[in-house]
Amino acid sequence: MDHMEFAHTLRADTTVHYNCCQSVLLTFASEMGLTQEQAYALGTYLNAGMRHGSICGALSGAMMVLGMTGRGEAESLALLRQFQQTHGTTQCAALLKSARERGEERKAHCDNLVYELVEALEAVLSQEHTE
């Protein structure tokens, strides 16, 4: 199963709630040298923008993946800039408000952010490490 298939499986699982951060971390757990249980625990409190609408949990998870896989500042800044350019914000509360205004359901919105960041991470991790 590839990363995207794994992320889709997590987000579709109705027996366990995987928040956005956990969904990204679990998808790349082996690349980070973590067990699934460790990745799940690491992302536990990073849902809903650290539970107060701050930085998107999927984005927080993606940044942790970059750090744990030894990627440098250039890769992390590029990912942040792309996310900001695409969505206009990195803040969970603002992202959710924008989704509501577009008539998009919360789960679908969050699923799409997870998939977007899994795809972005796949692209970064497939490139030769330059640091």
N, C-alpha and C positions, 0 to 999 in steps of 0.2 A: 504494500500500500504506500503510495507516495504521500508527500506532505499535505497536499490539498485534499486528497481523499480522506486522510486522517482527520484533518480539521473539520471537514463536512460531517464525518462520523461523530465527532465530539459534539458539534453543535446540534446534531439531530437527536442525540441521546436524551431521552426524556426521563431516564431513571436517575441521572445525576446532573446537577446544574454545574456546568463548567462556565465560569465567567470569562469575559473576553481575554483577560490576561492569562488565565490558566489555559485557555484554548490555544493561544500562541505558544506558551511555554511547553505544554505537553507535546505539541506537534514537533518541537525541536529538542526535546529532552535528551535524546541520545547524542546529538551534536554538542550539547552542553555538558555531557558527562553526568547527567542526572538521571535518576530513576523517575518513572512516571509519578510515584508518590511524592518525591522531592519537588518536582516541577509543580504539581498540584498544590502542595503546601506553600511554596514560594509565592504563588500568585493569589493566594486565598483572600487577602485584604486589599487587592488592587482593583476591585470591581467598582463600577460607577464612579470612576475618577477618584480613587482612594476613598470611596464612600461619601464624597462631598462635591462631586462634579468637576474635579480637577482634571489632570491629564488622562486622556483616554487609556483604558486598561489594556487594550490591544496594542497600542503604541508603546506603553510602558513595558509590556512583555517583549515586544520586538527589540526595544533598546537593550533589555537584559540579554536577549539571545545574541545580539551583536557583541556585547561585552564578554559574555561567557564563551564565545567562539573566537575571541581574540581580535575582533575587528576594531579598526581605529576610529579616531575622531572624524575623519573625512566621511567614512561610511555612515556614521551615526548622524552627522549633520546633514548629509544628503537625504537620508530617510526622513528626518524631521522636516526639512525644507519641502520635500515632495508632498508630504502629508499636509503641511500647512497650506501649500499652494493649491492642492486638490480640494481641501475642505474649508479653508479659510480660518481654521482654528485647530488647536490640539486639545481643547477643553471638552470633556465628556458632556457637561451640561449644555454647552452651546451646540455641540454636534447633535445631541438628542432633540434640542429645541428646533433646530433646522430640519431634522428628519420629520418631526411632528408637523411642522409648517408645510412640508411637501406631501403630507399624508402617508408617510412611510411608517409602518409598525416598528416598534422598538427592536424586537428580536431580529427582524429582517435587516434593519439598519446595522445592528451590532454584528450580526453574522457577516454582512458584507465588509465591514471594517476588518474583521478577523481574516477573511479570505484575501482581502487586498494586502494586508501586511504579511501574511504567509507567502503570497506570491512575491512581494518585494524582498523578503528575506531569502527566498529560494534564489532569486537573481543575484543578490549580494553574496551569498554563500557559495554560489557556483563559480564566482570569479576567483582568480588566483589571489591569495592573501598577499597584500603589499606591505605590511608593516614589519 
